[in-house]
Amino acid sequence: MTAPRLDPDAFAAMNGRRSSRSSPTRAAIRKSVYGDTIAVTMSQHHFRSRPLTAATFAEVDPNKALQFYKDRLANAGTFTLPSSAM
């Protein structure tokens, strides 16, 4: 949390794991299509509820993600934690 950085090797590995788990025929499998449809419908078509496919993963910009992380998590001193976490 204190020193976020880009790691192109880790990003490529994550993409490799994702692509190895989802084959091109995934869309043809009824259970997958049904599950994806239910998830998207239950979330009222929220942007983040989309299934992670090659197309959606290709939209990820690592530099933009890192900047978002830095903007939101730069100062953990402002976080409020539940008392049970201490």
N, C-alpha and C positions, 0 to 999 in steps of 0.2 A: 504494500500500500504506500510505502514511503518513497519508492523509486521505480515507478512504472516505466516500462520501455517496450519498444517494438521488438518482436522476435520473429523474423520472417520464417525461420525453420519451424517454430512451433505452429505458426499459422498454416504453413504448408502441410504439416503433419495432421493438423485438425481437419483440413480439407480432404486429405487422403483417407482418414478414418471415416469421415462422413460419406465420401463417395464409395468406399468399399462396402458400407452397410446398406446403401440404397442403390439398387440396381436400376437400369433403365426401364425394366419391366414393372417396377414398383407401382406405377400408375395403373397398370393393368390388373393388379391384385385387388379383388373386391374388398377385402378387409381393410386394406390401406386406404382405399378411396373412401370407404364408408367412415373410417375413423377420422380421416382428415376433414371430411365434410362436417361431421359432428363437432369436431374441435373448433372449426372456423365459425360454424353456426352458433355454437354456445357462447363464443366470445364476441358475437355480433360483428363478425368480419373485421376484428381489430387487426391492425397491421402486424403486430407481433405474434399473432396466432397462426400465421401462415406456416405450412409444413416446411421444414428445412430441406430444400432441394438444391440441385446444382445451380439452378437459376437464382434462387434467393440467396445462396451463399456467395454467388458471384457479385451480388450487390454490396457486400461488406467491404468497407474501406478501412483498412487497419489504422491508417493515420487519423481518420475521423473518429474511430472508436477510441483511440488513445487520447485524443483531445477531449472527447466527451468524458472519459474517465477522470482526466486531470481536472476538468471544470467542476465535476460533481463531487469528487472525493479528495480534493486538495487539502482540506482541513478537517480531520476527523474529530477535532475538538468541539465541533458544533453538533456532533451526533448525539442523539438521545438513545440510551440503551435501557432495556427493561432491567429492573432490579435483580431478576433471577439470573441475568447474565454475569453478574459480578460475584 
